[in-house]
Amino acid sequence: MDYVQLMPGRIFRPWHSLMYYAQRAVTPRPLRRAVATGLAGYLRIRHGMPNLGNAVATNENASLQTLRADGLAMLPRLLERNQIEDIHTYLRSRPLSPHGRSTPLFLADAPPPEVRMAEYSLADVLGCPHLLELANSAPLIRLAAQYIGCKPTISAIGLRWSYPREGTGTGLQGFHRDCDDWRFIKVFAYLTDVDEGAGPHVYVSGSHHERCSVRLTPYGDEEVAARYGQQRMVSVTGPAGTFFAVDTHGVHKGLLPSSKPRLLLQIQYSLLPVYMYDYAPAAGLQASRIDSYINRLLLKRTKA
């Protein structure tokens, strides 16, 4: 995802800045909950809830309750092995760029030695087999709608490689919180096997209930261990096809891989657009397949 300029300058976006920092500035949890609940109620009246049928599996209710209580919930497998192979085949010839930069471009099996994380372009992600259908699948949309309280917005989707390197993790590979919107969740899927040497996602259980400071400062490993204890740190490992949902307002990180690379899919569902992103919807929306409101930031309707 591309970013907008939130601070004054040549391409400053004042509306985006106002909307983004307004929700960042409201830090007391009761007040954030009240605003989020009010927004969700308005959006529910305006756009309704997803029409996905009334049948909800028992495991979906269990996942929702766990997500609300702990901030992280494991999900059932939503991609078959052959679908994951399709994704890898498609990506084999698609270039990546380092996280946060547009150059240099390279293929997944030949990263520059200084690159720790790299991402595919949004166009390639949207063109990848199975991913758009997955992001709009009934279990994920239903989970997001129930957690957020209204029809969700897909506000980000991405594919990121993390490569084994020496040193300690910083940025996304160090403990931090996200404050992207008033209420949101992220669904992650491992598209490679992930053990402790492949950079598993680490989450502090229950930390999403806490107040977040206006300044999103990182946390050191020792600080997190001393404050929460090792027993609250959940390290998610599993084979390719492992899915989990996370409220990343809680303290988390993607561990720096030590022995093998990791390919991660991320889908973000939120109340509103994430105003730090610069959205440029691509043509290709087909009303018969996916909900135009949920996908409005990524796709626009193709003219007949």
ChimeraX commands (.cxc) that place a marker at each C-alpha (Angstrom):
marker #1 position 0.00,0.00,0.00 radius 0.5
marker #1 position 1.21,3.52,-0.80 radius 0.5
marker #1 position 1.17,6.21,1.86 radius 0.5
marker #1 position -0.11,9.78,1.79 radius 0.5
marker #1 position 1.76,12.77,3.21 radius 0.5
marker #1 position 0.15,13.48,6.57 radius 0.5
marker #1 position 2.40,16.39,7.56 radius 0.5
marker #1 position 2.46,19.82,5.86 radius 0.5
marker #1 position 4.41,19.84,2.62 radius 0.5
marker #1 position 4.08,19.89,-1.15 radius 0.5
marker #1 position 1.58,17.02,-1.39 radius 0.5
marker #1 position 0.04,17.37,2.06 radius 0.5
marker #1 position -3.42,15.78,2.44 radius 0.5
marker #1 position -5.13,17.82,5.21 radius 0.5
marker #1 position -8.34,15.73,5.26 radius 0.5
marker #1 position -6.42,12.48,5.55 radius 0.5
marker #1 position -4.24,13.99,8.27 radius 0.5
marker #1 position -7.26,15.21,10.25 radius 0.5
marker #1 position -9.09,11.88,10.05 radius 0.5
marker #1 position -6.01,9.81,10.85 radius 0.5
marker #1 position -4.73,11.85,13.77 radius 0.5
marker #1 position -8.21,12.43,15.20 radius 0.5
marker #1 position -8.57,8.75,16.02 radius 0.5
marker #1 position -4.93,8.55,17.13 radius 0.5
marker #1 position -5.52,11.38,19.61 radius 0.5
marker #1 position -8.41,9.62,21.37 radius 0.5
marker #1 position -6.54,7.25,23.66 radius 0.5
marker #1 position -8.89,6.39,26.61 radius 0.5
marker #1 position -10.36,2.96,25.85 radius 0.5
marker #1 position -13.95,3.75,26.99 radius 0.5
marker #1 position -14.07,6.80,24.73 radius 0.5
marker #1 position -12.58,4.92,21.76 radius 0.5
marker #1 position -15.13,2.13,22.24 radius 0.5
marker #1 position -17.98,4.67,22.38 radius 0.5
marker #1 position -16.86,6.40,19.17 radius 0.5
marker #1 position -16.29,3.08,17.38 radius 0.5
marker #1 position -19.68,1.75,18.48 radius 0.5
marker #1 position -21.39,4.94,17.32 radius 0.5
marker #1 position -19.68,4.84,13.93 radius 0.5
marker #1 position -20.51,1.16,13.54 radius 0.5
marker #1 position -24.16,1.84,14.33 radius 0.5
marker #1 position -24.33,4.60,11.73 radius 0.5
marker #1 position -22.63,2.46,9.07 radius 0.5
marker #1 position -24.92,-0.47,9.91 radius 0.5
marker #1 position -27.96,1.72,9.27 radius 0.5
marker #1 position -26.42,3.19,6.12 radius 0.5
marker #1 position -24.98,0.05,4.52 radius 0.5
marker #1 position -26.52,-2.89,6.40 radius 0.5
marker #1 position -24.70,-6.05,7.42 radius 0.5
marker #1 position -23.20,-8.57,4.99 radius 0.5
marker #1 position -25.79,-10.88,3.49 radius 0.5
marker #1 position -23.98,-14.17,4.04 radius 0.5
marker #1 position -26.76,-16.35,5.34 radius 0.5
marker #1 position -27.75,-17.04,8.91 radius 0.5
marker #1 position -25.83,-20.23,9.50 radius 0.5
marker #1 position -22.74,-19.61,11.63 radius 0.5
marker #1 position -20.46,-22.51,12.48 radius 0.5
marker #1 position -19.67,-23.19,16.13 radius 0.5
marker #1 position -15.97,-22.69,15.47 radius 0.5
marker #1 position -16.69,-19.22,14.06 radius 0.5
marker #1 position -18.40,-18.18,17.29 radius 0.5
marker #1 position -15.51,-19.62,19.28 radius 0.5
marker #1 position -13.01,-17.68,17.15 radius 0.5
marker #1 position -14.96,-14.46,17.63 radius 0.5
marker #1 position -15.10,-14.87,21.40 radius 0.5
marker #1 position -11.39,-15.71,21.59 radius 0.5
marker #1 position -10.52,-12.72,19.41 radius 0.5
marker #1 position -12.52,-10.41,21.65 radius 0.5
marker #1 position -11.00,-11.80,24.83 radius 0.5
marker #1 position -7.37,-12.38,23.82 radius 0.5
marker #1 position -6.86,-10.26,20.71 radius 0.5
marker #1 position -5.70,-13.26,18.66 radius 0.5
marker #1 position -7.68,-16.25,17.42 radius 0.5
marker #1 position -6.62,-19.19,15.29 radius 0.5
marker #1 position -8.84,-19.79,12.26 radius 0.5
marker #1 position -9.56,-22.89,10.19 radius 0.5
marker #1 position -7.61,-23.53,7.02 radius 0.5
marker #1 position -9.15,-21.46,4.21 radius 0.5
marker #1 position -6.78,-22.31,1.35 radius 0.5
marker #1 position -6.12,-25.78,-0.01 radius 0.5
marker #1 position -2.59,-26.93,-0.73 radius 0.5
marker #1 position -3.09,-26.69,-4.50 radius 0.5
marker #1 position -4.35,-23.10,-4.11 radius 0.5
marker #1 position -1.20,-22.17,-2.19 radius 0.5
marker #1 position 0.84,-23.75,-4.98 radius 0.5
marker #1 position -1.10,-21.62,-7.49 radius 0.5
marker #1 position -0.16,-18.51,-5.51 radius 0.5
marker #1 position 3.53,-19.43,-5.43 radius 0.5
marker #1 position 3.52,-20.19,-9.15 radius 0.5
marker #1 position 1.95,-16.80,-9.92 radius 0.5
marker #1 position 4.39,-14.93,-7.68 radius 0.5
marker #1 position 7.51,-16.65,-9.00 radius 0.5
marker #1 position 7.95,-14.11,-11.81 radius 0.5
marker #1 position 6.56,-11.06,-9.97 radius 0.5
marker #1 position 9.07,-8.53,-8.63 radius 0.5
marker #1 position 9.25,-7.35,-5.04 radius 0.5
marker #1 position 10.45,-4.10,-3.55 radius 0.5
marker #1 position 11.93,-3.57,-0.09 radius 0.5
marker #1 position 9.40,-2.74,2.61 radius 0.5
marker #1 position 8.81,1.01,2.60 radius 0.5
marker #1 position 10.72,1.63,-0.65 radius 0.5
marker #1 position 9.93,1.30,-4.36 radius 0.5
marker #1 position 13.42,0.19,-5.47 radius 0.5
marker #1 position 15.35,-1.90,-6.13 radius 0.5
marker #1 position 13.11,-4.56,-7.64 radius 0.5
marker #1 position 14.07,-8.21,-7.36 radius 0.5
marker #1 position 12.60,-11.72,-7.37 radius 0.5
marker #1 position 11.75,-13.57,-4.19 radius 0.5
marker #1 position 14.62,-16.06,-4.45 radius 0.5
marker #1 position 17.28,-13.35,-5.00 radius 0.5
marker #1 position 16.87,-10.63,-2.35 radius 0.5
marker #1 position 19.65,-8.10,-1.82 radius 0.5
marker #1 position 21.62,-8.97,1.33 radius 0.5
marker #1 position 20.56,-5.82,3.17 radius 0.5
marker #1 position 16.80,-6.42,2.66 radius 0.5
marker #1 position 14.92,-7.88,5.60 radius 0.5
marker #1 position 11.34,-7.51,4.32 radius 0.5
marker #1 position 9.94,-7.10,0.82 radius 0.5
marker #1 position 6.48,-6.72,-0.67 radius 0.5
marker #1 position 4.61,-7.29,-3.90 radius 0.5
marker #1 position 2.77,-4.42,-5.56 radius 0.5
marker #1 position -0.93,-4.06,-4.84 radius 0.5
marker #1 position -1.68,-4.71,-8.52 radius 0.5
marker #1 position 0.11,-8.06,-8.33 radius 0.5
marker #1 position -1.63,-8.94,-5.06 radius 0.5
marker #1 position -5.05,-8.20,-6.52 radius 0.5
marker #1 position -4.17,-10.21,-9.63 radius 0.5
marker #1 position -2.97,-13.20,-7.63 radius 0.5
marker #1 position -5.16,-16.31,-7.82 radius 0.5
marker #1 position -7.59,-16.92,-4.95 radius 0.5
marker #1 position -6.70,-13.91,-2.80 radius 0.5
marker #1 position -9.58,-11.58,-3.64 radius 0.5
marker #1 position -12.05,-14.44,-3.27 radius 0.5
marker #1 position -10.43,-15.34,0.06 radius 0.5
marker #1 position -10.64,-11.77,1.37 radius 0.5
marker #1 position -14.37,-11.79,0.50 radius 0.5
marker #1 position -15.10,-15.29,1.75 radius 0.5
marker #1 position -18.07,-15.69,4.08 radius 0.5
marker #1 position -16.09,-16.82,7.17 radius 0.5
marker #1 position -13.73,-13.83,7.06 radius 0.5
marker #1 position -16.34,-11.19,6.21 radius 0.5
marker #1 position -18.65,-12.59,8.89 radius 0.5
marker #1 position -15.89,-12.56,11.51 radius 0.5
marker #1 position -14.86,-9.01,10.61 radius 0.5
marker #1 position -18.45,-7.74,10.60 radius 0.5
marker #1 position -19.21,-9.26,14.00 radius 0.5
marker #1 position -16.01,-7.94,15.54 radius 0.5
marker #1 position -16.25,-4.44,14.06 radius 0.5
marker #1 position -20.04,-4.16,14.40 radius 0.5
marker #1 position -20.99,-3.34,10.82 radius 0.5
marker #1 position -20.24,-4.21,7.22 radius 0.5
marker #1 position -16.43,-4.03,7.14 radius 0.5
marker #1 position -14.15,-2.23,4.72 radius 0.5
marker #1 position -11.16,-4.07,3.27 radius 0.5
marker #1 position -8.64,-1.32,3.92 radius 0.5
marker #1 position -5.40,-3.15,3.10 radius 0.5
marker #1 position -4.19,-6.38,1.55 radius 0.5
marker #1 position -0.61,-7.41,1.01 radius 0.5
marker #1 position 1.97,-10.16,0.56 radius 0.5
marker #1 position 5.30,-9.79,2.34 radius 0.5
marker #1 position 8.47,-11.87,2.44 radius 0.5
marker #1 position 10.65,-11.75,5.55 radius 0.5
marker #1 position 14.24,-12.96,5.09 radius 0.5
marker #1 position 16.64,-14.45,7.64 radius 0.5
marker #1 position 19.21,-11.91,8.71 radius 0.5
marker #1 position 21.51,-11.34,11.66 radius 0.5
marker #1 position 20.76,-8.75,14.31 radius 0.5
marker #1 position 17.66,-7.72,16.21 radius 0.5
marker #1 position 14.26,-6.87,14.82 radius 0.5
marker #1 position 13.19,-3.26,14.31 radius 0.5
marker #1 position 10.07,-1.65,12.87 radius 0.5
marker #1 position 7.50,-4.36,12.13 radius 0.5
marker #1 position 9.99,-6.92,13.46 radius 0.5
marker #1 position 10.07,-5.24,16.88 radius 0.5
marker #1 position 7.23,-5.07,19.40 radius 0.5
marker #1 position 4.76,-2.31,18.58 radius 0.5
marker #1 position 1.06,-1.44,18.37 radius 0.5
marker #1 position -1.03,-0.39,15.36 radius 0.5
marker #1 position -3.54,2.44,15.56 radius 0.5
marker #1 position -4.87,2.43,12.00 radius 0.5
marker #1 position -8.57,3.08,12.66 radius 0.5
marker #1 position -11.14,3.28,15.45 radius 0.5
marker #1 position -11.70,-0.49,15.23 radius 0.5
marker #1 position -10.06,-3.03,12.93 radius 0.5
marker #1 position -8.65,-6.52,12.68 radius 0.5
marker #1 position -6.05,-8.15,10.50 radius 0.5
marker #1 position -6.22,-11.68,9.14 radius 0.5
marker #1 position -2.86,-13.32,8.54 radius 0.5
marker #1 position -2.07,-16.47,6.59 radius 0.5
marker #1 position 1.26,-18.21,6.36 radius 0.5
marker #1 position 1.98,-19.22,2.77 radius 0.5
marker #1 position 5.19,-21.01,3.78 radius 0.5
marker #1 position 5.85,-23.34,6.70 radius 0.5
marker #1 position 6.68,-21.27,9.77 radius 0.5
marker #1 position 8.61,-22.57,12.76 radius 0.5
marker #1 position 10.58,-20.59,15.35 radius 0.5
marker #1 position 13.36,-20.04,12.81 radius 0.5
marker #1 position 11.06,-18.63,10.13 radius 0.5
marker #1 position 9.88,-15.49,11.89 radius 0.5
marker #1 position 6.57,-16.38,13.57 radius 0.5
marker #1 position 4.06,-13.73,14.58 radius 0.5
marker #1 position 4.32,-12.97,18.31 radius 0.5
marker #1 position 1.41,-11.40,20.20 radius 0.5
marker #1 position 0.89,-10.33,23.81 radius 0.5
marker #1 position -2.45,-11.87,24.75 radius 0.5
marker #1 position -5.00,-9.38,26.07 radius 0.5
marker #1 position -2.90,-6.29,25.35 radius 0.5
marker #1 position -5.51,-4.95,22.90 radius 0.5
marker #1 position -7.64,-3.96,25.89 radius 0.5
marker #1 position -5.09,-1.39,27.01 radius 0.5
marker #1 position -4.85,2.31,26.33 radius 0.5
marker #1 position -2.49,3.23,23.52 radius 0.5
marker #1 position -0.36,6.36,23.76 radius 0.5
marker #1 position -0.63,9.07,21.11 radius 0.5
marker #1 position 2.99,8.45,20.13 radius 0.5
marker #1 position 3.31,4.90,18.80 radius 0.5
marker #1 position 6.69,4.14,20.31 radius 0.5
marker #1 position 8.24,0.67,19.92 radius 0.5
marker #1 position 8.77,-1.67,22.85 radius 0.5
marker #1 position 11.96,-3.53,23.66 radius 0.5
marker #1 position 11.89,-7.30,24.17 radius 0.5
marker #1 position 13.05,-6.95,27.78 radius 0.5
marker #1 position 10.42,-4.28,28.47 radius 0.5
marker #1 position 7.63,-6.50,27.12 radius 0.5
marker #1 position 8.85,-9.57,29.00 radius 0.5
marker #1 position 9.10,-7.62,32.27 radius 0.5
marker #1 position 5.69,-6.02,31.90 radius 0.5
marker #1 position 3.63,-8.96,30.68 radius 0.5
marker #1 position 5.61,-12.12,31.39 radius 0.5
marker #1 position 6.51,-14.84,28.95 radius 0.5
marker #1 position 3.25,-16.68,29.61 radius 0.5
marker #1 position 1.27,-13.97,27.79 radius 0.5
marker #1 position 3.45,-14.02,24.67 radius 0.5
marker #1 position 1.85,-16.19,21.98 radius 0.5
marker #1 position 4.13,-17.32,19.15 radius 0.5
marker #1 position 2.13,-18.56,16.15 radius 0.5
marker #1 position 3.82,-21.35,14.23 radius 0.5
marker #1 position 2.34,-23.74,11.70 radius 0.5
marker #1 position 2.45,-25.12,8.17 radius 0.5
marker #1 position 1.60,-23.19,5.04 radius 0.5
marker #1 position -2.13,-22.52,5.22 radius 0.5
marker #1 position -2.15,-21.49,8.89 radius 0.5
marker #1 position -4.69,-18.69,9.42 radius 0.5
marker #1 position -5.21,-16.40,12.41 radius 0.5
marker #1 position -7.02,-13.13,13.15 radius 0.5
marker #1 position -5.47,-10.40,15.28 radius 0.5
marker #1 position -6.49,-7.09,16.79 radius 0.5
marker #1 position -3.11,-5.45,16.24 radius 0.5
marker #1 position -3.95,-2.59,18.58 radius 0.5
marker #1 position -2.34,-5.08,20.95 radius 0.5
marker #1 position 1.42,-5.46,21.31 radius 0.5
marker #1 position 2.89,-7.65,18.59 radius 0.5
marker #1 position 5.73,-8.23,16.15 radius 0.5
marker #1 position 6.84,-10.45,13.32 radius 0.5
marker #1 position 9.96,-12.14,14.62 radius 0.5
marker #1 position 13.08,-11.64,12.50 radius 0.5
marker #1 position 13.67,-15.01,10.74 radius 0.5
marker #1 position 16.90,-16.77,11.65 radius 0.5
marker #1 position 16.98,-19.77,9.32 radius 0.5
marker #1 position 14.42,-19.55,6.48 radius 0.5
marker #1 position 12.18,-16.96,4.80 radius 0.5
marker #1 position 8.49,-16.47,5.49 radius 0.5
marker #1 position 5.73,-15.44,3.08 radius 0.5
marker #1 position 2.80,-13.79,4.84 radius 0.5
marker #1 position -0.60,-12.72,3.54 radius 0.5
marker #1 position -2.28,-9.85,5.41 radius 0.5
marker #1 position -5.88,-8.68,4.97 radius 0.5
marker #1 position -7.10,-5.74,7.02 radius 0.5
marker #1 position -10.78,-5.10,7.79 radius 0.5
marker #1 position -11.75,-1.79,9.38 radius 0.5
marker #1 position -14.62,0.57,10.15 radius 0.5
marker #1 position -13.35,3.33,7.86 radius 0.5
marker #1 position -10.57,3.73,5.31 radius 0.5
marker #1 position -7.12,3.88,6.87 radius 0.5
marker #1 position -6.32,7.50,6.15 radius 0.5
marker #1 position -2.55,7.09,6.04 radius 0.5
marker #1 position -2.95,5.05,2.83 radius 0.5
marker #1 position -3.24,6.49,-0.66 radius 0.5
marker #1 position -6.01,4.48,-2.29 radius 0.5
marker #1 position -6.26,4.19,-6.07 radius 0.5
marker #1 position -8.98,1.61,-6.83 radius 0.5
marker #1 position -8.33,-0.51,-9.90 radius 0.5
marker #1 position -10.98,-1.36,-12.48 radius 0.5
marker #1 position -12.41,-4.83,-12.28 radius 0.5
marker #1 position -15.23,-4.89,-9.74 radius 0.5
marker #1 position -18.01,-7.28,-10.70 radius 0.5
marker #1 position -21.13,-6.79,-8.63 radius 0.5
marker #1 position -22.17,-10.41,-9.03 radius 0.5
marker #1 position -19.03,-11.64,-7.29 radius 0.5
marker #1 position -18.12,-9.29,-4.46 radius 0.5
marker #1 position -19.65,-6.51,-2.40 radius 0.5
marker #1 position -18.88,-3.09,-3.89 radius 0.5
marker #1 position -18.89,-1.30,-0.51 radius 0.5
marker #1 position -16.53,-3.73,1.20 radius 0.5
marker #1 position -14.09,-3.57,-1.73 radius 0.5
marker #1 position -14.49,0.09,-2.73 radius 0.5
marker #1 position -10.94,1.10,-1.72 radius 0.5
marker #1 position -9.33,-1.61,-3.85 radius 0.5
marker #1 position -11.60,-2.00,-6.88 radius 0.5
marker #1 position -13.99,0.13,-8.88 radius 0.5
marker #1 position -16.76,-1.04,-11.11 radius 0.5
marker #1 position -15.80,-1.83,-14.69 radius 0.5
marker #1 position -17.73,0.26,-17.21 radius 0.5
marker #1 position -19.87,-1.73,-19.58 radius 0.5
marker link #1:1,2 radius 0.2
marker link #1:2,3 radius 0.2
marker link #1:3,4 radius 0.2
marker link #1:4,5 radius 0.2
marker link #1:5,6 radius 0.2
marker link #1:6,7 radius 0.2
marker link #1:7,8 radius 0.2
marker link #1:8,9 radius 0.2
marker link #1:9,10 radius 0.2
marker link #1:10,11 radius 0.2
marker link #1:11,12 radius 0.2
marker link #1:12,13 radius 0.2
marker link #1:13,14 radius 0.2
marker link #1:14,15 radius 0.2
marker link #1:15,16 radius 0.2
marker link #1:16,17 radius 0.2
marker link #1:17,18 radius 0.2
marker link #1:18,19 radius 0.2
marker link #1:19,20 radius 0.2
marker link #1:20,21 radius 0.2
marker link #1:21,22 radius 0.2
marker link #1:22,23 radius 0.2
marker link #1:23,24 radius 0.2
marker link #1:24,25 radius 0.2
marker link #1:25,26 radius 0.2
marker link #1:26,27 radius 0.2
marker link #1:27,28 radius 0.2
marker link #1:28,29 radius 0.2
marker link #1:29,30 radius 0.2
marker link #1:30,31 radius 0.2
marker link #1:31,32 radius 0.2
marker link #1:32,33 radius 0.2
marker link #1:33,34 radius 0.2
marker link #1:34,35 radius 0.2
marker link #1:35,36 radius 0.2
marker link #1:36,37 radius 0.2
marker link #1:37,38 radius 0.2
marker link #1:38,39 radius 0.2
marker link #1:39,40 radius 0.2
marker link #1:40,41 radius 0.2
marker link #1:41,42 radius 0.2
marker link #1:42,43 radius 0.2
marker link #1:43,44 radius 0.2
marker link #1:44,45 radius 0.2
marker link #1:45,46 radius 0.2
marker link #1:46,47 radius 0.2
marker link #1:47,48 radius 0.2
marker link #1:48,49 radius 0.2
marker link #1:49,50 radius 0.2
marker link #1:50,51 radius 0.2
marker link #1:51,52 radius 0.2
marker link #1:52,53 radius 0.2
marker link #1:53,54 radius 0.2
marker link #1:54,55 radius 0.2
marker link #1:55,56 radius 0.2
marker link #1:56,57 radius 0.2
marker link #1:57,58 radius 0.2
marker link #1:58,59 radius 0.2
marker link #1:59,60 radius 0.2
marker link #1:60,61 radius 0.2
marker link #1:61,62 radius 0.2
marker link #1:62,63 radius 0.2
marker link #1:63,64 radius 0.2
marker link #1:64,65 radius 0.2
marker link #1:65,66 radius 0.2
marker link #1:66,67 radius 0.2
marker link #1:67,68 radius 0.2
marker link #1:68,69 radius 0.2
marker link #1:69,70 radius 0.2
marker link #1:70,71 radius 0.2
marker link #1:71,72 radius 0.2
marker link #1:72,73 radius 0.2
marker link #1:73,74 radius 0.2
marker link #1:74,75 radius 0.2
marker link #1:75,76 radius 0.2
marker link #1:76,77 radius 0.2
marker link #1:77,78 radius 0.2
marker link #1:78,79 radius 0.2
marker link #1:79,80 radius 0.2
marker link #1:80,81 radius 0.2
marker link #1:81,82 radius 0.2
marker link #1:82,83 radius 0.2
marker link #1:83,84 radius 0.2
marker link #1:84,85 radius 0.2
marker link #1:85,86 radius 0.2
marker link #1:86,87 radius 0.2
marker link #1:87,88 radius 0.2
marker link #1:88,89 radius 0.2
marker link #1:89,90 radius 0.2
marker link #1:90,91 radius 0.2
marker link #1:91,92 radius 0.2
marker link #1:92,93 radius 0.2
marker link #1:93,94 radius 0.2
marker link #1:94,95 radius 0.2
marker link #1:95,96 radius 0.2
marker link #1:96,97 radius 0.2
marker link #1:97,98 radius 0.2
marker link #1:98,99 radius 0.2
marker link #1:99,100 radius 0.2
marker link #1:100,101 radius 0.2
marker link #1:101,102 radius 0.2
marker link #1:102,103 radius 0.2
marker link #1:103,104 radius 0.2
marker link #1:104,105 radius 0.2
marker link #1:105,106 radius 0.2
marker link #1:106,107 radius 0.2
marker link #1:107,108 radius 0.2
marker link #1:108,109 radius 0.2
marker link #1:109,110 radius 0.2
marker link #1:110,111 radius 0.2
marker link #1:111,112 radius 0.2
marker link #1:112,113 radius 0.2
marker link #1:113,114 radius 0.2
marker link #1:114,115 radius 0.2
marker link #1:115,116 radius 0.2
marker link #1:116,117 radius 0.2
marker link #1:117,118 radius 0.2
marker link #1:118,119 radius 0.2
marker link #1:119,120 radius 0.2
marker link #1:120,121 radius 0.2
marker link #1:121,122 radius 0.2
marker link #1:122,123 radius 0.2
marker link #1:123,124 radius 0.2
marker link #1:124,125 radius 0.2
marker link #1:125,126 radius 0.2
marker link #1:126,127 radius 0.2
marker link #1:127,128 radius 0.2
marker link #1:128,129 radius 0.2
marker link #1:129,130 radius 0.2
marker link #1:130,131 radius 0.2
marker link #1:131,132 radius 0.2
marker link #1:132,133 radius 0.2
marker link #1:133,134 radius 0.2
marker link #1:134,135 radius 0.2
marker link #1:135,136 radius 0.2
marker link #1:136,137 radius 0.2
marker link #1:137,138 radius 0.2
marker link #1:138,139 radius 0.2
marker link #1:139,140 radius 0.2
marker link #1:140,141 radius 0.2
marker link #1:141,142 radius 0.2
marker link #1:142,143 radius 0.2
marker link #1:143,144 radius 0.2
marker link #1:144,145 radius 0.2
marker link #1:145,146 radius 0.2
marker link #1:146,147 radius 0.2
marker link #1:147,148 radius 0.2
marker link #1:148,149 radius 0.2
marker link #1:149,150 radius 0.2
marker link #1:150,151 radius 0.2
marker link #1:151,152 radius 0.2
marker link #1:152,153 radius 0.2
marker link #1:153,154 radius 0.2
marker link #1:154,155 radius 0.2
marker link #1:155,156 radius 0.2
marker link #1:156,157 radius 0.2
marker link #1:157,158 radius 0.2
marker link #1:158,159 radius 0.2
marker link #1:159,160 radius 0.2
marker link #1:160,161 radius 0.2
marker link #1:161,162 radius 0.2
marker link #1:162,163 radius 0.2
marker link #1:163,164 radius 0.2
marker link #1:164,165 radius 0.2
marker link #1:165,166 radius 0.2
marker link #1:166,167 radius 0.2
marker link #1:167,168 radius 0.2
marker link #1:168,169 radius 0.2
marker link #1:169,170 radius 0.2
marker link #1:170,171 radius 0.2
marker link #1:171,172 radius 0.2
marker link #1:172,173 radius 0.2
marker link #1:173,174 radius 0.2
marker link #1:174,175 radius 0.2
marker link #1:175,176 radius 0.2
marker link #1:176,177 radius 0.2
marker link #1:177,178 radius 0.2
marker link #1:178,179 radius 0.2
marker link #1:179,180 radius 0.2
marker link #1:180,181 radius 0.2
marker link #1:181,182 radius 0.2
marker link #1:182,183 radius 0.2
marker link #1:183,184 radius 0.2
marker link #1:184,185 radius 0.2
marker link #1:185,186 radius 0.2
marker link #1:186,187 radius 0.2
marker link #1:187,188 radius 0.2
marker link #1:188,189 radius 0.2
marker link #1:189,190 radius 0.2
marker link #1:190,191 radius 0.2
marker link #1:191,192 radius 0.2
marker link #1:192,193 radius 0.2
marker link #1:193,194 radius 0.2
marker link #1:194,195 radius 0.2
marker link #1:195,196 radius 0.2
marker link #1:196,197 radius 0.2
marker link #1:197,198 radius 0.2
marker link #1:198,199 radius 0.2
marker link #1:199,200 radius 0.2
marker link #1:200,201 radius 0.2
marker link #1:201,202 radius 0.2
marker link #1:202,203 radius 0.2
marker link #1:203,204 radius 0.2
marker link #1:204,205 radius 0.2
marker link #1:205,206 radius 0.2
marker link #1:206,207 radius 0.2
marker link #1:207,208 radius 0.2
marker link #1:208,209 radius 0.2
marker link #1:209,210 radius 0.2
marker link #1:210,211 radius 0.2
marker link #1:211,212 radius 0.2
marker link #1:212,213 radius 0.2
marker link #1:213,214 radius 0.2
marker link #1:214,215 radius 0.2
marker link #1:215,216 radius 0.2
marker link #1:216,217 radius 0.2
marker link #1:217,218 radius 0.2
marker link #1:218,219 radius 0.2
marker link #1:219,220 radius 0.2
marker link #1:220,221 radius 0.2
marker link #1:221,222 radius 0.2
marker link #1:222,223 radius 0.2
marker link #1:223,224 radius 0.2
marker link #1:224,225 radius 0.2
marker link #1:225,226 radius 0.2
marker link #1:226,227 radius 0.2
marker link #1:227,228 radius 0.2
marker link #1:228,229 radius 0.2
marker link #1:229,230 radius 0.2
marker link #1:230,231 radius 0.2
marker link #1:231,232 radius 0.2
marker link #1:232,233 radius 0.2
marker link #1:233,234 radius 0.2
marker link #1:234,235 radius 0.2
marker link #1:235,236 radius 0.2
marker link #1:236,237 radius 0.2
marker link #1:237,238 radius 0.2
marker link #1:238,239 radius 0.2
marker link #1:239,240 radius 0.2
marker link #1:240,241 radius 0.2
marker link #1:241,242 radius 0.2
marker link #1:242,243 radius 0.2
marker link #1:243,244 radius 0.2
marker link #1:244,245 radius 0.2
marker link #1:245,246 radius 0.2
marker link #1:246,247 radius 0.2
marker link #1:247,248 radius 0.2
marker link #1:248,249 radius 0.2
marker link #1:249,250 radius 0.2
marker link #1:250,251 radius 0.2
marker link #1:251,252 radius 0.2
marker link #1:252,253 radius 0.2
marker link #1:253,254 radius 0.2
marker link #1:254,255 radius 0.2
marker link #1:255,256 radius 0.2
marker link #1:256,257 radius 0.2
marker link #1:257,258 radius 0.2
marker link #1:258,259 radius 0.2
marker link #1:259,260 radius 0.2
marker link #1:260,261 radius 0.2
marker link #1:261,262 radius 0.2
marker link #1:262,263 radius 0.2
marker link #1:263,264 radius 0.2
marker link #1:264,265 radius 0.2
marker link #1:265,266 radius 0.2
marker link #1:266,267 radius 0.2
marker link #1:267,268 radius 0.2
marker link #1:268,269 radius 0.2
marker link #1:269,270 radius 0.2
marker link #1:270,271 radius 0.2
marker link #1:271,272 radius 0.2
marker link #1:272,273 radius 0.2
marker link #1:273,274 radius 0.2
marker link #1:274,275 radius 0.2
marker link #1:275,276 radius 0.2
marker link #1:276,277 radius 0.2
marker link #1:277,278 radius 0.2
marker link #1:278,279 radius 0.2
marker link #1:279,280 radius 0.2
marker link #1:280,281 radius 0.2
marker link #1:281,282 radius 0.2
marker link #1:282,283 radius 0.2
marker link #1:283,284 radius 0.2
marker link #1:284,285 radius 0.2
marker link #1:285,286 radius 0.2
marker link #1:286,287 radius 0.2
marker link #1:287,288 radius 0.2
marker link #1:288,289 radius 0.2
marker link #1:289,290 radius 0.2
marker link #1:290,291 radius 0.2
marker link #1:291,292 radius 0.2
marker link #1:292,293 radius 0.2
marker link #1:293,294 radius 0.2
marker link #1:294,295 radius 0.2
marker link #1:295,296 radius 0.2
marker link #1:296,297 radius 0.2
marker link #1:297,298 radius 0.2
marker link #1:298,299 radius 0.2
marker link #1:299,300 radius 0.2
marker link #1:300,301 radius 0.2
marker link #1:301,302 radius 0.2
marker link #1:302,303 radius 0.2
marker link #1:303,304 radius 0.2
view
